[in-house]
Amino acid sequence: MSEPVRTFTVIYHIFTVGRQTDRLSLQIELKDITIIIMSKEARPSWDSPMQFVLACVSYAVGLGNVWRFPYLCQMHGGGGFLIPYLLMLFLEGIPLFCMELAIGQKMRLGSIGAWTAISPYLGGLGIASVVTSMYLCLYYNVINAWSFWYLFHSFQSVLPWAECPVNANRTGYLEECEVASSTQYFFYRETLNISSSIDENGGLHMGQALCLLLAWIIVYLFIVRGVKSTGMVVYFTATFPYVVLIIYLIRGVTLHGAWNGVKYMFTPKLEQLANPQTWINAATQIFFSLGLGFGSLIAFASYNHHNNNFEKQAVVVSLINSCTSVFASIVTFSIYGFKATFNYESCLERIRLLLLNTFNLSEESISAENITTWIHHLNITHPERFAAIASKIELCSLEAELDTAVEGTGLAFIVYSEAIKNMPLSQLWSVLYFVMLLLLGMGSMLGNVTAIITPLADIKLLSRSLSSESINGLVCLLCLLLGFGFTSRSGNYWFTIFNEYAATLSLLFIVFIEVISVCYIYGLRRFEKDIEDMLGHRPNWYWKVMWAVVSPLLLFSLFIFYIINYIQGGTPTYQAWDKDLGRSVVKEYPVYGQVFIALLLLSALSCVPLAALHSVFRRKPLRRHRHTETDQHKHHDNFNNNYRHYFYILRKQDSDSEVTADTQTSRACDSTRKHGMNHEDRAESLMVPICTASVKLPVSPWNYGMSVRYDPGVESSGVSRLAPGLHPPPLPPAARRQYRLQA
């Protein structure tokens, strides 16, 4: 606009997803009035990209890396399992991980708000993620309570699971412990006080209830201030487990027989690659270990800066997670090799003593190396005496010990405990191990709880009525109260239901709908433009092929497999503890248990269609809703929280100049006039505010190359008429260059 000019129009464009959707227009007289446009982030953010990476690592690297991946290696060919595992990592894991980070960083919202912003008909996808995360939080923290229980019992001169307790008459050991083992007895009787079936509820285990209370108190303290407190905690929860794993690796490989386990792991059985179940388990392990579909990654990424390099971080975190699984497996198999060798040699020693005592042989005559020869010789030379003890001779096999596959809580709390009790300084190794389990569990809990509280905090009705601390506290309190049910005598059976059904089929469905929605509803080209807006370049062919073709096909195949598996599996069963036999037996779930399983599955799956139907009835039909791009993206304006820009319309105290604005801006000024400016903003402006208009935008306005000018005489007077006691300094040159007037 040419000089001189007294009145001109400021047109401020609002952009969303690269499209102009609205604008503000102001008529301003230059002589006495100016505008200061201040850009501030409206959403808290991570202090550094490292915090975000550590939060993702702490969330992804969890208990499954310690007790699930080693089991799969053991079941599916040892080192040969790494072939389908790594292939699925690049075909499924990394692309989907990157996609969720991109969605969260672009939308700057939790799962509900992000998917509603993409399409109002997809809000149920976010609700399903929140429901699934809620289910996971209910039972996952119970594992942390068990870890606390074992940790507290580790500070004893003799570990309580090292030997069986004596009976009431002190004439022998308790029968249940004798027929089982000391580690099984401690877990099933002392820790769980488990009933013989799901029908026998019993009362709460007060020790476990207190441990669960402690676990939820710690979780609340970790998340009480949102990303500010979580960002500080992850430095410890993400790194210290590696310190413990390294210590255990050094100790493990020095144990007698450890290399038997390590060699067993890395000896590939390539014939397992022809087994379809191997590939299915590899795909599901990648899927679940990265924590896809819960909404945690979207919530974490929503606190990133707009131009954060999430693409690189997705690759780094995924590789760290997979490498941790392999590293933890080496540690596990070294401990497992020690345990298997110990049991094998103990078995041989029992047979040796039996033969020595029965046939009155010298101590040096029979050894572990020649015991098989002696058994064959004595069977020929003394058939009658040998027949009398034949039933007591065990079949000892190191290979059989190594082939015994245990996963889940059995591996973490029984197998590891049995190995630890036989180590020197067993108390020290027990403390280190259960501290590591606690940190792994707590790190995953941070992500799961964040997936719940972030969408709730984004709901304006809640955030206006309650502080973030109150919302976080109510979520933790609700989960604690519901979680007390898992501390009853039948609680472990309900724990198994949630573990097997709450976050399996529903997660596959959620992530499948996610990738279909991004590629074919929101549009892959539009998603590419969003990524270009954040990273400065479009995704390459690898990302596009994985998102549009490969990952959806894999997810759909897994989803169909799980449905077929559920149908062909017949009546659901569970492992019930039989104290008389000292082992678990298979039982069918009662009718109410089967109904509960069905409701558990449907409660998350039904959120997507029900929320879509709700949007259909509340809104115009989709074909009318999409008649212009502007209408299609207006919903995004209401949710985008990247930046909040404040328009300060200022006038000198002694001026009677007028400001005219269009209707929309006038309403904004009227709604914010009573708030004025805070002390800091007023000190910077040196002006008296007429009104403050707040507008939400995706990026800073100066990124669009707006032409600006600055009137140096605007702030020259009126300082003495500011509020009493406020004497701000003049604007520095840097501030004058920043807060310029748009021409």
C-alpha positions in Angstrom: 0.0 0.0 0.0 1.5 3.4 -1.0 2.4 6.1 1.5 1.1 8.2 3.0 -1.9 6.3 4.4 -4.0 6.9 7.4 -6.5 4.0 7.3 -5.9 0.5 5.9 -7.2 -3.0 6.3 -5.4 -5.9 8.0 -6.4 -9.2 6.6 -5.3 -12.1 8.7 -5.6 -15.5 7.0 -6.2 -18.7 9.0 -4.8 -21.8 7.4 -5.5 -25.4 8.2 -4.0 -28.4 6.5 -2.5 -26.0 3.8 -5.8 -24.5 2.9 -7.3 -21.0 3.5 -10.5 -21.4 5.5 -11.2 -18.0 7.2 -9.8 -14.5 7.6 -10.1 -11.6 10.0 -10.3 -8.0 8.7 -9.7 -4.8 10.8 -9.9 -1.2 9.8 -7.2 0.7 11.7 -6.1 4.3 11.9 -2.3 4.4 11.9 -1.8 7.6 13.8 -2.7 6.4 17.3 -3.4 2.7 17.1 -1.3 -0.4 16.4 -1.7 -4.2 16.5 0.7 -6.6 18.2 0.4 -10.2 17.0 1.9 -12.5 19.6 2.4 -16.2 18.8 2.5 -18.6 21.7 2.2 -22.4 21.9 -1.1 -23.3 23.5 -0.1 -26.9 24.3 2.7 -28.0 26.6 5.6 -29.8 24.8 8.6 -32.0 25.6 11.6 -30.1 26.7 13.7 -31.8 24.0 13.4 -34.4 21.3 15.4 -36.7 23.5 12.6 -36.7 26.1 10.1 -37.8 23.5 12.3 -40.6 22.2 12.9 -41.8 25.8 9.2 -41.7 26.5 8.5 -43.8 23.4 11.3 -46.2 24.4 10.1 -46.5 28.0 6.5 -47.2 26.7 7.4 -49.7 23.9 10.1 -51.6 25.8 8.0 -53.4 28.4 7.5 -56.7 30.0 6.7 -58.4 26.7 10.3 -57.9 25.7 11.5 -60.0 28.7 8.9 -62.7 28.9 7.2 -63.0 25.5 9.9 -62.7 22.8 12.2 -65.3 24.4 9.3 -67.7 24.6 8.6 -67.2 20.9 12.2 -67.8 20.0 12.1 -71.0 22.0 8.9 -72.2 20.3 9.8 -71.2 16.7 13.3 -72.3 15.9 15.6 -70.2 18.1 17.6 -67.8 15.9 15.5 -68.7 12.9 12.6 -66.8 14.4 14.6 -63.6 13.9 14.0 -63.9 10.1 10.2 -63.4 10.1 10.5 -61.1 13.1 12.8 -58.6 11.4 10.8 -58.9 8.1 7.6 -58.0 9.9 9.3 -55.1 11.6 10.0 -53.4 8.3 6.7 -54.4 6.6 4.4 -53.6 9.5 6.0 -52.2 12.7 8.0 -49.2 11.6 5.4 -47.9 9.0 2.5 -48.0 11.5 4.6 -46.6 14.3 5.6 -43.6 12.1 2.0 -43.1 11.0 0.7 -42.8 14.5 3.5 -40.3 15.4 2.7 -38.2 12.3 -1.0 -38.1 13.2 -0.3 -37.0 16.8 2.2 -34.4 15.8 0.1 -32.9 13.1 -3.2 -32.8 15.0 -1.6 -31.9 18.4 -4.5 -33.8 20.2 -5.1 -37.1 21.9 -6.7 -40.0 20.0 -10.3 -38.9 20.2 -9.6 -35.3 19.1 -7.2 -36.4 16.4 -9.5 -38.8 14.7 -12.5 -36.5 15.1 -10.4 -33.8 13.4 -9.6 -36.1 10.5 -13.3 -36.9 10.1 -16.2 -36.4 12.5 -17.2 -40.0 11.7 -14.0 -41.4 13.0 -14.3 -40.2 16.6 -15.2 -43.7 17.7 -11.7 -44.8 16.7 -10.2 -42.7 19.4 -12.8 -43.8 21.9 -12.0 -47.4 21.1 -8.3 -46.7 21.8 -9.2 -45.1 25.1 -11.4 -48.0 26.2 -8.6 -50.5 25.3 -6.0 -48.5 27.1 -8.3 -48.4 30.1 -8.7 -52.2 30.1 -4.9 -52.6 29.9 -4.3 -50.2 32.8 -6.7 -52.1 35.0 -4.6 -55.4 34.9 -1.2 -54.2 33.8 -0.5 -52.4 37.1 -1.4 -55.6 38.9 1.9 -57.0 37.5 3.7 -54.0 39.1 2.0 -54.9 42.4 3.3 -58.4 42.1 6.8 -57.0 41.4 6.5 -54.8 44.6 5.5 -57.9 46.6 8.5 -59.9 45.4 10.8 -56.9 45.8 9.8 -56.4 49.4 10.2 -60.1 50.2 13.7 -60.0 48.6 15.1 -58.2 51.7 15.4 -61.3 53.8 18.3 -63.4 54.8 16.8 -66.4 53.0 14.5 -65.8 50.0 11.0 -67.0 51.0 10.7 -69.0 47.7 14.0 -70.7 48.2 12.5 -73.5 50.3 9.1 -74.9 51.3 7.6 -73.8 54.6 7.1 -76.5 57.3 3.7 -77.7 58.3 1.8 -76.9 61.5 3.3 -79.9 63.3 6.8 -79.1 62.1 7.2 -82.7 61.0 7.7 -81.9 57.4 7.0 -79.5 54.6 3.5 -78.3 53.5 2.1 -80.9 51.1 1.1 -78.4 48.4 4.7 -77.1 48.3 6.2 -80.6 48.2 4.1 -81.8 45.2 4.7 -78.5 43.3 7.9 -76.5 44.0 8.9 -73.8 46.4 8.8 -71.1 43.7 5.3 -72.2 42.4 4.0 -72.4 46.0 5.2 -68.9 46.8 3.6 -67.5 43.6 0.3 -69.3 43.7 -0.3 -69.5 47.4 1.7 -66.7 49.1 1.4 -64.1 46.3 -2.0 -64.8 44.8 -3.7 -67.1 47.4 -5.4 -68.5 44.4 -8.6 -70.4 44.4 -9.2 -73.7 42.6 -11.5 -72.1 40.0 -13.0 -68.8 38.8 -16.2 -69.5 40.7 -14.5 -69.3 44.1 -14.1 -65.6 44.6 -13.0 -65.3 48.2 -11.8 -62.0 49.8 -9.1 -59.5 48.9 -5.5 -60.3 49.5 -4.6 -57.3 51.6 -0.9 -57.5 50.9 -1.6 -57.4 47.2 -4.2 -54.6 47.6 -1.7 -52.4 49.4 1.0 -53.1 46.7 -1.6 -52.2 44.0 -2.4 -48.9 45.9 1.4 -48.1 46.1 1.7 -48.8 42.3 -1.1 -46.4 41.4 0.3 -43.7 43.8 3.6 -43.9 42.0 1.9 -43.8 38.6 0.0 -40.7 39.6 3.1 -39.0 40.9 4.8 -39.7 37.5 1.9 -38.2 35.5 0.6 -35.5 37.8 2.0 -32.6 35.8 1.6 -34.2 32.4 4.6 -34.1 30.1 6.6 -32.0 32.5 6.7 -34.7 35.1 6.7 -37.6 32.7 9.6 -36.0 30.8 11.7 -36.1 33.9 10.8 -39.6 34.9 11.5 -41.3 31.5 15.2 -40.5 31.9 15.2 -43.1 34.6 12.5 -45.6 33.5 14.0 -45.8 30.0 17.7 -46.2 30.9 18.0 -48.1 34.2 16.5 -51.3 32.9 19.4 -51.5 30.4 21.8 -51.1 33.3 20.2 -54.1 35.0 20.2 -56.1 31.8 23.9 -55.4 31.2 24.7 -56.5 34.8 22.6 -59.6 34.4 24.3 -60.4 31.1 27.7 -60.2 32.7 26.6 -62.3 35.5 24.5 -64.7 33.3 27.3 -65.6 30.9 29.6 -66.5 33.8 27.1 -68.9 35.3 27.7 -72.6 34.9 25.8 -73.9 31.9 24.8 -70.4 30.7 26.2 -71.0 27.2 24.0 -74.1 26.8 21.1 -71.7 26.8 22.7 -69.1 24.5 23.7 -71.7 22.0 20.2 -73.1 22.1 18.8 -69.7 21.3 21.1 -69.0 18.3 20.9 -72.4 16.8 18.3 -71.9 14.0 15.7 -74.5 13.2 14.9 -73.4 9.7 12.2 -76.0 9.2 10.0 -73.8 11.5 9.9 -71.2 8.7 7.5 -73.4 6.9 5.1 -73.2 9.8 2.5 -70.4 9.2 2.1 -70.0 13.0 5.7 -68.8 13.1 5.0 -65.9 10.8 1.7 -65.0 12.5 3.4 -64.9 15.9 6.2 -62.8 14.5 3.7 -60.3 13.1 1.7 -60.1 16.3 4.8 -59.8 18.5 5.9 -56.7 16.4 2.5 -55.3 16.5 1.9 -55.6 20.3 5.5 -54.9 21.4 5.4 -51.4 19.8 2.2 -50.5 21.5 0.2 -49.7 18.3 -3.4 -48.8 18.5 -3.6 -47.8 22.2 -3.4 -44.0 21.4 -0.3 -43.6 23.5 1.9 -42.8 20.6 -0.6 -40.3 19.3 -0.7 -38.7 22.7 3.0 -38.6 23.1 3.5 -37.1 19.6 0.9 -34.4 20.3 3.3 -32.7 22.6 6.0 -32.4 19.9 6.9 -29.2 18.2 5.4 -28.8 14.7 8.7 -29.5 12.8 10.0 -32.4 15.0 11.6 -35.2 12.9 9.2 -38.0 13.9 10.2 -40.0 10.8 13.8 -40.6 12.1 12.5 -41.1 15.7 10.0 -43.8 14.6 12.9 -45.8 13.0 15.2 -45.3 16.0 12.6 -46.3 18.6 11.4 -49.3 16.6 15.0 -50.6 16.2 15.8 -50.0 19.9 12.7 -52.0 20.8 13.6 -54.9 18.6 17.3 -54.9 19.7 16.2 -54.8 23.3 14.0 -57.9 22.7 17.1 -59.8 21.3 19.3 -58.5 24.0 16.8 -59.5 26.7 16.5 -62.9 25.1 20.3 -63.5 25.4 20.1 -62.6 29.1 17.0 -64.8 29.5 18.6 -67.8 27.8 21.8 -67.5 29.7 19.8 -67.7 32.9 17.6 -70.4 31.4 20.7 -72.4 30.4 22.0 -72.1 34.0 18.7 -73.3 35.4 18.4 -76.1 32.8 22.0 -77.3 33.5 21.4 -77.1 37.3 18.2 -79.2 37.0 19.9 -81.7 34.6 22.9 -82.2 36.9 20.6 -82.4 40.0 18.7 -85.1 38.2 21.9 -87.0 37.5 23.1 -86.6 41.1 19.8 -88.1 42.5 20.2 -91.1 40.2 23.9 -91.5 41.1 23.1 -91.5 44.9 20.3 -93.9 44.3 22.6 -96.4 42.5 25.4 -95.9 45.1 23.1 -96.6 48.0 21.2 -99.5 46.4 24.2 -101.4 45.1 26.8 -100.4 47.8 29.2 -98.9 45.2 32.2 -96.7 46.0 31.7 -92.9 45.8 34.2 -92.5 42.9 32.8 -95.3 40.8 29.8 -93.5 39.3 30.0 -90.0 37.8 27.8 -87.9 35.6 29.8 -88.9 32.5 29.4 -92.7 33.0 26.1 -92.9 34.7 24.3 -94.2 31.6 26.8 -97.0 31.2 26.4 -98.0 34.9 22.6 -98.1 34.5 22.9 -100.4 31.5 25.4 -102.6 33.4 23.5 -102.9 36.6 20.3 -103.7 34.8 22.1 -106.7 33.2 24.0 -107.9 36.3 21.4 -107.3 39.0 18.0 -107.4 37.3 16.0 -108.1 40.4 17.5 -105.3 42.5 17.4 -102.9 39.6 13.7 -103.6 38.9 12.9 -102.6 42.5 14.3 -99.1 41.9 13.5 -98.7 38.2 10.4 -96.5 38.9 12.6 -94.1 40.8 15.1 -93.6 38.0 14.3 -90.3 36.3 14.8 -89.5 32.6 17.4 -86.7 32.7 17.8 -84.7 29.5 19.4 -81.3 29.1 17.6 -80.8 25.7 14.3 -81.6 27.4 15.0 -79.0 30.0 15.8 -76.4 27.4 12.7 -77.3 25.3 10.4 -76.6 28.3 8.7 -73.4 27.1 7.3 -71.0 29.7 6.0 -67.5 28.9 4.3 -64.6 30.7 4.0 -64.5 34.5 5.3 -68.1 34.8 8.6 -67.1 33.2 8.9 -63.8 35.1 7.9 -64.9 38.6 8.5 -68.6 38.7 11.3 -69.6 36.3 13.4 -66.5 37.0 12.8 -66.9 40.8 13.9 -70.5 40.7 17.2 -69.5 38.9 17.8 -66.6 41.2 17.5 -68.6 44.4 20.4 -70.9 43.2 22.7 -67.9 42.6 25.3 -66.7 45.1 24.1 -63.4 46.6 20.6 -64.3 45.6 19.0 -61.4 47.5 21.0 -58.9 45.5 20.1 -60.4 42.1 16.5 -60.7 43.2 16.3 -57.0 44.1 17.9 -55.9 40.8 15.6 -58.2 38.8 12.3 -57.0 40.3 13.4 -53.3 40.2 14.0 -53.8 36.5 10.5 -55.4 36.1 9.0 -52.5 38.0 10.7 -49.9 35.8 9.6 -51.7 32.6 6.1 -52.0 33.9 5.9 -48.4 35.1 7.4 -47.1 31.8 4.6 -48.8 29.9 2.0 -47.6 32.3 3.0 -44.0 31.7 2.1 -44.4 28.0 -1.1 -46.3 28.7 -2.4 -43.7 31.2 -1.3 -40.8 29.0 -3.5 -42.4 26.2 -6.4 -41.9 28.6 -5.8 -38.6 30.2 -4.7 -36.7 27.1 -8.0 -37.1 25.2 -9.9 -36.3 28.4 -7.8 -33.1 28.9 -8.6 -32.1 25.3 -12.3 -32.1 26.1 -13.0 -28.4 26.9 -16.0 -29.2 29.2 -13.7 -31.3 31.5 -10.6 -29.1 31.3 -12.6 -26.0 32.2 -14.3 -27.7 35.2 -11.3 -29.6 36.5 -7.6 -29.1 36.7 -5.3 -31.5 34.9 -4.1 -32.8 38.3 -7.7 -33.6 39.2 -8.5 -35.4 35.9 -5.3 -37.5 36.3 -6.2 -38.3 39.9 -9.7 -39.4 39.1 -8.5 -41.7 36.3 -5.9 -43.3 38.6 -8.5 -43.6 41.4 -11.1 -45.3 39.1 -8.5 -47.8 37.8 -7.4 -48.5 41.4 -10.9 -49.3 42.6 -11.6 -51.5 39.6 -8.2 -53.2 39.9 -8.9 -54.3 43.4 -10.9 -57.1 41.9 -7.7 -58.7 40.6 -6.4 -59.0 44.1 -9.2 -61.5 45.1 -8.6 -65.2 45.3 -10.0 -65.6 41.8 -8.4 -62.4 40.6 -5.7 -64.2 38.6 -8.3 -65.9 36.4 -9.9 -62.5 35.6 -6.4 -61.2 35.0 -6.0 -63.9 32.4 -9.3 -63.0 30.7 -8.2 -59.3 30.3 -4.7 -60.3 29.2 -6.0 -62.7 26.5 -9.0 -60.8 25.2 -9.0 -57.1 26.2 -6.2 -55.9 23.9 -5.8 -58.4 21.1 -8.6 -58.5 18.5 -9.7 -55.0 19.3 -6.2 -53.6 18.7 -5.9 -55.3 15.3 -9.3 -53.8 14.3 -8.4 -50.3 15.6 -5.1 -50.1 13.7 -6.6 -51.6 10.5 -9.3 -48.9 10.6 -6.6 -46.3 11.3 -4.5 -47.1 8.3 -7.5 -47.4 6.0 -8.9 -44.0 7.3 -5.6 -42.2 6.7 -4.9 -43.6 3.2 -8.4 -43.9 1.8 -10.7 -41.5 3.8 -8.4 -38.7 4.8 -6.4 -39.3 1.6 -2.8 -40.4 1.2 -1.9 -37.3 -0.8 -3.2 -35.0 1.8 -1.3 -37.0 4.4 1.8 -36.6 2.3 1.3 -32.8 2.3 0.9 -32.8 6.1 4.2 -34.6 6.4 5.8 -32.2 4.0 4.5 -29.3 6.1 6.1 -30.8 9.2 9.4 -32.3 7.8 10.0 -30.2 4.7 9.8 -33.3 2.4 7.3 -35.8 1.3 7.5 -39.5 2.4 9.4 -41.7 0.0 8.0 -44.8 -1.8 8.7 -47.1 1.1 6.3 -45.4 3.4 3.6 -45.0 0.8 3.7 -48.6 -0.3 3.6 -49.9 3.3 0.8 -47.6 4.4 -1.4 -48.1 1.3 -0.9 -51.7 0.5 1.3 -54.0 2.6 0.4 -53.0 6.2 -3.4 -53.1 5.6 -3.1 -56.5 4.0 -1.1 -57.9 6.9 -3.4 -56.4 9.5 -6.5 -57.8 7.7 -4.9 -61.2 7.5 -4.1 -61.2 11.2 -7.6 -60.0 12.1 -9.2 -62.8 10.1 -6.8 -65.3 11.6 -7.8 -64.3 15.1 -11.5 -64.5 14.3 -11.0 -68.0 12.8 -8.9 -69.0 15.8 -11.7 -67.8 18.2 -14.4 -69.7 16.3 -12.4 -72.9 15.9 -11.2 -72.8 19.5 -14.6 -73.8 20.9 -15.4 -73.1 24.5 -12.8 -70.8 26.0 -10.6 -72.5 28.7 -8.3 -71.3 31.4 -5.5 -72.8 33.6 -6.8 -73.4 37.1 -4.4 -74.2 40.0 -4.9 -77.6 41.7 -3.2 -77.6 45.0 -3.5 -81.3 45.5 -1.7 -82.0 42.2 0.6 -79.1 42.5 0.1 -78.0 39.0 -2.4 -76.2 36.7 -5.3 -78.0 35.1 -7.5 -77.0 32.1 -11.0 -75.9 32.9 -13.8 -74.3 30.8 -15.0 -70.9 31.6 -18.6 -70.8 33.0 -21.4 -69.2 31.0 -21.0 -65.8 32.7 -17.3 -65.9 32.0 -17.9 -66.5 28.3 -20.5 -63.7 28.2 -18.0 -61.3 29.9 -15.4 -62.2 27.3 -17.8 -61.4 24.5 -18.7 -58.1 26.1 -15.1 -57.3 26.6 -14.4 -57.8 22.9 -17.5 -55.9 21.7 -17.2 -53.0 24.1 -14.1 -51.7 22.2 -15.0 -52.9 18.7 -18.5 -51.4 18.8 -17.2 -47.9 19.6 -16.2 -47.2 16.0 -19.6 -48.0 14.3 -21.7 -46.5 17.1 -19.8 -43.2 17.2 -20.1 -43.0 13.4 -23.8 -43.6 13.5 -24.1 -40.9 16.2 -22.3 -38.4 14.0 -24.5 -39.3 11.0 -27.7 -38.5 13.0 -26.2 -35.3 14.5 -24.7 -34.0 11.2 -25.7 -33.4 7.6 -25.4 -36.4 5.3 -21.8 -37.0 4.2 -22.5 -36.2 0.5 -23.7 -32.7 1.5 -20.9 -32.3 4.1 -18.3 -32.8 1.5 -19.5 -30.4 -1.2 -16.6 -27.9 -0.5 -13.2 -28.4 0.9 -13.7 -25.4 3.2 -16.7 -27.2 4.9 -14.8 -30.4 5.0 -12.0 -28.9 7.1 -13.9 -26.5 9.3 -14.0 -29.2 11.9 -10.2 -29.2 12.0 -10.2 -25.5 12.9 -12.0 -26.2 16.2 -9.4 -28.8 17.3 -6.1 -27.6 16.0 -4.0 -26.6 19.1 -0.6 -26.1 17.5 -0.4 -22.4 18.2 -2.6 -19.7 19.7 -2.1 -16.2 18.2 -3.2 -13.2 20.2 -4.3 -10.0 18.5 -3.7 -7.0 20.9 -5.5 -4.0 19.5 -3.8 -1.1 21.3 -4.4 2.6 21.6 -2.6 5.4 23.3 -4.1 6.7 26.5 -4.7 10.2 25.3 -6.1 9.2 21.9 -9.7 9.2 20.9 -9.1 7.3 17.6 -11.6 4.6 16.7 -11.2 1.0 15.7 -13.7 -0.6 13.4 -13.7 -4.4 12.8 -15.8 -6.9 11.0 -18.5 -8.8 12.9 -16.4 -11.9 13.7 -13.5 -9.9 15.2 -15.9 -7.7 17.2 -17.4 -10.8 18.8 -13.9 -12.0 19.6 -13.0 -8.7 21.2 -16.2 -8.6 23.2 -15.6 -12.1 24.6 -12.1 -11.3 25.7 -12.3 -7.6 26.7 -12.9 -8.5 30.3 -9.7 -10.6 30.5 -7.3 -7.9 29.1 -3.7 -8.7 29.1 -1.5 -10.2 31.7 1.3 -8.3 33.5 4.0 -9.6 31.1 2.1 -8.8 27.9 1.2 -5.3 29.1 4.8 -4.6 30.1 6.0 -5.5 26.6 3.3 -3.6 24.7 3.4 -0.3 26.7 -0.1 0.3 25.4 -3.6 0.1 26.8 -5.6 -2.9 25.4 -8.9 -2.3 23.8 -9.5 -6.0 23.3 -7.7 -9.2 22.8 -8.8 -11.6 20.1 -7.5 -15.2 20.3 -7.3 -17.3 17.2 -5.9 -20.9 16.9 -3.7 -21.6 13.9 -1.5 -24.6 12.8 1.7 -22.6 12.3 3.2 -19.2 13.1 1.9 -16.4 10.8 5.3 -15.2 9.7 5.9 -18.5 8.0 3.6 -17.4 5.3 5.8 -14.4 4.3 3.3 -11.7 5.2 4.4 -8.2 4.4 4.9 -6.1 7.6 5.8 -2.6 8.7 6.4 -0.9 12.0 5.4 2.5 13.2 8.2 3.6 15.6 6.2 6.4 17.2 3.3 4.3 18.4 4.6 3.5 21.9 6.2 6.9 22.5 3.6 8.2 24.9 1.0 7.1 27.4 3.4 5.2 29.6 2.6 7.2 32.7 -1.0 6.4 32.5 -0.6 2.7 32.8 -1.7 0.8 35.9 -0.2 2.0 39.2 3.1 0.5 40.0 3.8 -0.7 36.5 6.8 1.1 34.9 8.0 -1.1 32.0 11.1 -0.3 30.0 10.9 0.8 26.3 10.6 -1.9 23.7 14.0 -3.3 22.7 15.0 -3.4 19.0 14.5 -7.1 18.9 10.9 -6.8 20.1 10.3 -4.0 17.6 11.3 -6.3 14.8 9.2 -9.1 16.1 5.9 -7.3 16.8 5.4 -5.5 13.5 2.3 -4.2 11.9 1.0 -6.1 8.9 0.4 -3.8 5.9 
